[in-house]
Amino acid sequence: MPVENSCDRYYADPEARWGWDSHEERFIFGFRIHALMAPIAGADLPVHRAIAAANAPDVLAGVEAMERLEKLRQNVLPEPHVRAGIFDKGCDATAFYRFLLELKATPVIPPSRHSMTPADAAGIPRDAQGTPLCAGALPMRRDGFDKTKGRLVYNCPIKRPTHAQGRPVLVTHRAECPLGALCEPESKMGPLPYLPILENPRLNPPMARDSELHKELFANRTVSNDSSRRPPTPGSSASDPTGESTAICWRCWDTRWSRTHGCG
């Protein structure tokens, strides 16, 4: 005669690992689901998914997912390509920026909280967004991108363009200079630092982090982060989306989840 056992039982999973959920600021045990998403007609279409242990770093999972997607694209759909990819702070690594640029995808990644370099190899100081600072510690103005030489061009932050009598002109706002004197008074725009992208694409990203397009893409990456979150329940898998990565053509969605098994 079978004996009924009402106690919970927990079964070992040799591949499950402890990981840190930076969104909820708590430890989780189990796995993480990484997904690349493509926005189509207002919906998120998964184009690649992978499951990894909860301790798998975001940046390594991102490299693996993008590499697999690129191989799949070349074999199945060679016409479309990834134009840009938005990833969260866990992918804020110089090598990952270079990897995306090799795929001809524009990286759109916010800087991690404690990893932005105070100054680059040339000694130019940076702010929290990586924007170069002038001698007066003001964020410099991004003037443009030199495609032929692959470098960004910045200019003095108090020398800005405007329109006068229907014509574009440069106006120097001397009262805004913390030093009280111009560094290059003979120059209409200078100082003009030229920053090569490939030398350090993390500090010199092709798309400025303070641009409206960067903010719009990252802010509107998906609505799944809020609508899909729910508390875990015993005896079931619990999905807990904690970060997404989107693109102009593709989306990357990272989901963490843990699991427990019980019987009664």
C-alpha positions in Angstrom: 0.0 0.0 0.0 1.6 3.4 -1.0 2.4 5.8 1.8 1.4 9.4 1.2 4.2 11.9 1.9 3.1 15.5 2.4 6.5 17.1 3.0 8.2 19.2 0.4 11.2 17.7 -1.4 13.9 19.6 -3.2 16.0 17.9 -5.9 19.6 18.8 -6.7 20.3 20.3 -10.1 24.0 20.0 -10.9 23.9 22.8 -13.5 22.1 25.4 -11.3 24.2 28.1 -9.8 23.9 31.1 -7.4 23.8 34.4 -9.1 23.2 38.1 -8.2 20.1 39.9 -9.4 21.3 43.5 -9.7 17.7 44.7 -10.4 16.1 43.3 -7.3 19.5 43.4 -5.4 19.2 39.8 -4.2 20.8 36.4 -4.8 19.0 33.9 -7.0 19.6 30.2 -7.5 18.9 28.6 -10.9 19.3 29.8 -14.4 19.0 32.8 -16.7 17.3 33.1 -20.0 18.9 35.3 -22.6 17.0 36.3 -25.6 17.6 38.5 -28.6 14.4 40.3 -29.7 13.4 42.0 -32.9 10.7 44.7 -32.8 8.1 44.0 -35.5 4.8 46.0 -35.7 5.0 47.0 -32.1 5.7 43.5 -30.7 8.9 41.8 -29.5 9.8 38.8 -31.7 12.4 36.5 -30.2 15.0 35.6 -32.7 17.4 33.8 -30.4 17.2 32.3 -26.9 19.7 30.6 -24.6 19.7 29.3 -21.1 22.7 29.7 -18.8 23.5 29.3 -15.2 22.5 32.2 -12.9 26.2 33.2 -12.4 26.9 33.7 -16.1 28.1 37.2 -16.8 25.8 39.4 -19.0 28.6 40.3 -21.3 29.7 36.8 -22.1 26.1 35.7 -22.7 25.7 38.7 -25.0 28.7 37.8 -27.0 27.6 34.2 -27.4 24.0 35.2 -28.3 25.1 37.8 -30.9 27.7 35.4 -32.4 25.1 32.6 -32.8 22.6 35.1 -34.2 25.1 36.4 -36.8 25.9 32.8 -38.0 22.1 32.1 -38.2 21.5 35.3 -40.1 24.3 34.5 -42.7 23.0 31.0 -43.3 19.2 31.7 -43.3 18.6 35.4 -43.9 21.7 37.1 -45.4 19.8 40.3 -46.4 18.9 41.8 -43.0 21.6 42.8 -40.6 21.8 44.2 -37.1 22.0 47.9 -37.3 22.3 48.7 -33.6 22.1 46.8 -30.3 21.0 48.2 -26.9 22.4 46.3 -23.9 22.3 47.1 -20.2 25.1 48.1 -18.0 26.3 44.5 -17.6 27.6 44.6 -21.1 29.6 47.8 -20.6 33.0 46.4 -21.6 35.4 47.8 -24.2 35.8 44.4 -26.0 32.0 44.0 -26.3 31.8 47.4 -28.0 34.5 46.4 -30.5 32.7 43.1 -31.1 29.5 44.9 -32.0 31.3 47.3 -34.3 32.9 44.3 -36.1 29.3 43.1 -36.7 28.6 46.7 -38.1 26.1 47.2 -35.2 26.1 50.5 -33.4 26.5 49.8 -29.6 24.0 51.6 -27.4 25.0 50.8 -23.9 24.8 53.0 -20.7 28.0 53.2 -18.6 28.2 51.0 -15.6 28.0 52.8 -12.2 31.6 52.5 -11.1 33.6 51.6 -14.2 33.8 54.8 -16.3 37.5 55.8 -16.7 38.2 59.3 -15.2 40.5 60.0 -18.1 41.6 58.3 -21.4 45.0 57.4 -22.7 45.6 60.9 -23.9 44.8 62.3 -20.4 41.5 63.9 -21.4 39.1 63.8 -18.4 35.6 62.4 -18.8 32.3 62.8 -17.0 30.0 60.0 -15.9 28.7 59.5 -19.5 32.2 59.4 -20.9 32.0 62.8 -22.5 35.3 64.6 -22.6 35.7 67.6 -20.3 37.3 70.9 -21.2 39.9 72.7 -19.1 37.1 74.3 -17.1 35.6 70.9 -16.4 32.5 71.4 -18.6 31.3 68.6 -20.9 32.5 69.4 -24.4 30.1 69.8 -27.3 30.0 66.9 -29.8 30.4 68.5 -33.2 30.3 65.5 -35.4 31.8 62.3 -36.7 34.6 62.1 -39.2 33.6 58.9 -41.1 36.7 58.9 -43.4 39.1 58.7 -40.3 36.7 57.0 -37.9 36.9 59.6 -35.2 34.6 61.9 -33.1 35.0 65.6 -33.1 34.3 67.7 -30.0 34.6 71.5 -29.5 34.6 74.1 -26.8 31.3 73.9 -24.9 30.7 77.6 -24.8 31.1 78.0 -28.6 27.8 76.9 -30.0 26.0 77.3 -33.3 22.8 79.4 -33.7 21.1 81.3 -36.4 21.3 85.0 -37.1 19.3 86.6 -39.9 18.6 83.2 -41.3 22.2 82.1 -41.4 24.1 79.6 -39.2 26.7 81.3 -37.0 28.9 80.4 -34.0 28.4 82.4 -30.8 30.8 82.4 -27.9 29.1 82.6 -24.5 32.1 84.0 -22.5 30.1 84.3 -19.3 29.7 80.5 -19.1 33.4 79.8 -19.1 34.5 78.8 -15.5 38.1 79.9 -16.3 37.0 83.5 -17.2 39.2 83.4 -20.3 39.1 81.5 -23.6 41.6 78.6 -24.0 41.9 79.4 -27.7 40.5 82.9 -28.3 41.7 82.9 -32.0 39.7 79.8 -32.8 36.0 79.9 -33.7 35.4 76.4 -32.2 38.6 75.2 -30.4 39.9 73.5 -28.6 39.0 70.6 -30.9 39.9 67.1 -29.6 39.7 64.3 -32.2 38.9 61.0 -30.6 39.3 57.7 -32.6 36.4 55.4 -32.1 38.2 52.1 -32.5 40.9 53.2 -30.1 38.4 53.1 -27.3 34.8 52.6 -28.5 33.5 52.5 -24.9 34.8 56.0 -24.1 34.1 57.2 -27.7 30.9 55.5 -28.8 29.5 56.2 -32.3 26.2 57.3 -30.7 26.5 59.9 -28.0 25.1 58.7 -24.7 23.6 62.1 -24.0 21.8 62.3 -27.4 18.1 62.2 -27.6 18.2 59.1 -29.9 20.3 57.1 -27.3 17.9 58.1 -24.5 14.8 57.2 -26.6 16.1 53.8 -27.7 17.1 52.8 -24.2 14.0 54.1 -22.5 11.6 52.5 -25.0 13.5 49.2 -25.4 10.5 47.1 -24.2 7.5 47.1 -21.9 8.1 43.5 -20.8 10.3 44.5 -18.0 7.3 45.8 -15.9 4.4 43.8 -17.3 6.0 40.3 -17.1 7.4 40.6 -13.5 5.6 38.4 -11.0 6.5 36.9 -7.6 7.7 33.2 -7.7 5.3 30.5 -6.4 6.4 27.1 -5.0 6.4 24.3 -7.4 6.7 26.4 -10.5 9.2 28.3 -12.6 9.4 32.0 -11.8 10.2 34.5 -14.5 11.8 37.7 -13.4 12.8 40.0 -16.3 15.6 42.3 -15.1 17.1 43.9 -18.1 16.6 44.1 -21.8 18.7 45.1 -24.7 17.1 46.6 -27.8 18.3 47.7 -31.2 17.0 49.7 -34.1 16.3 46.3 -35.8 16.9 43.8 -33.0 16.2 43.5 -29.3 18.1 41.5 -26.7 16.2 40.5 -23.7 17.9 39.1 -20.6 15.6 37.2 -18.2 16.6 35.7 -14.9 14.6 32.9 -13.3 15.0 30.3 -10.5 13.2 27.1 -9.9 12.3 24.8 -7.0 10.6 21.4 -7.0 8.2 20.3 -4.3 5.8 17.3 -3.9 3.0 16.8 -1.5 
